[in-house]
Amino acid sequence: QVQLVESGGGLVQAGGSLRLSCAASDSTASINAMGWYRQAPGKQRELVATIISGGSTNYADSVKGRFTISSNTAKNTVYLQMSRLKLEDTAVYYCNADVRRNFYQGYKTWGQGTQVTVSS
């Protein structure tokens, strides 16, 4: 079982920037995709951004144009560059990975989450 560890969360003023990182415990694992989700108090967990091993990315409409997801495939690490942050971006951010066991099977795993708080 691959484990994920997020880092980089913290307190930032509205309009500022923050960069989150997520590293897989096994850099040699076969990971097809990684992504970021977030959960604000009283709200459901929602997709923020995903990146496929081939480089394709997808973003939630609420963050498109402000956030950028990227990855270092060799290190099985994913990043989320967050810019022009808004109060509504405040949430716990979770990293997710689609790990391949073999050609036929895979599984998803989650990190523990990192808090991002945006203040006015």
N, C-alpha and C positions, 0 to 999 in steps of 0.2 A: 504494500500500500504506500503510494507516494503521499508525502505530507507537504503542505504549502505554508509558508510563513510570510505574512505581510509586514511591511514597515513603511514609515514615512508620514503617517498621519500626525495631526496636531492641530493647533489653533492658528487661524489665519484671518486677516481682515478681508471683508468683501472687496472684490476686485483684484485680490492677490492670487498667488500661485502656490501650488504644492505638487510634489511628485511622489507617487506611491510606487513601491516595489513589491514584487511577490516572487519568491524563489522556491522551486521544488526541491525536496530533500534529495532526490536522485537526479542528477544532471544527465544521466544516461537513459532515463526513461523515455519511452516513445509517447509524446504528447501531441495530439492533433490540434488542439485548440486551448486557449486560455482566455479568461475574461474577468471582468470586474462587475460585481453587483453591489448594491447599497441598500441599507434599510434605515430609514429615519424613524424617530419615535412615533408610535401610533400608526405607522404605515407598513405596507407589505414590502418585502424585498423585491427590488426591481433591477433589471438589467441595465448596466451603464455602457459597457463596451465589450466587444469580443474581438479576438484576432485568431485567424486560422494559420496553421503552419506554413501555408503557401503565401501568407502575407495579407490576405483579405481582411478587412476590418468592418465592424458594424457598430453603430452608436445609437443610443437612445436620443430621441429628438430633443430632449431637454438639455443635453450636453453637447450636441453636435456643434462643431465650430469652436468650442471652448476646451474640450478634452481631447487628448490624443493617446491612443493605446499603441504600444510598441513592444517588441520582444527581442530577446537574445536567445535564439533557438539552441545554440550550442550549450548554453547554461541553463536552459529550461527556466528562464526568468521572464516575467512580464512587468511592464511599467504602465503607469497611468499619469500622464502629465496633465494637471488640472490648472487651467488658467481662467482669469476673469471670474473668479469664484463668487457665488451668490449665497445668500443666507439659506436658501432652499437646498443647497448642496450639502448641508450639514447632515451627516449620517455615519453609520458604521459601514465601512467599505470592506467587502469580502472578495477574495480571489478564488477563482474556480479553474479547474483544469479537466480536460477530457483526456484520460490516460488510456493507452492501448495496451492490453495484456498480450495480444497477439494479433494476427491478421483478422481474426473473426470477432473478437470480444474486446470490450473496454469498460471503463467506469469513470465516474466523475468524483472529484474530491474537492474539498473546501478548506480554505484557511480559517484562522480564528477571528479575523476581522481587525481592522484598525480604525480608530475614531478620527473623523475629520469634522472640525467645528469651525464654522465661518461666522465671524462677528461683524457688526456694523461699526 
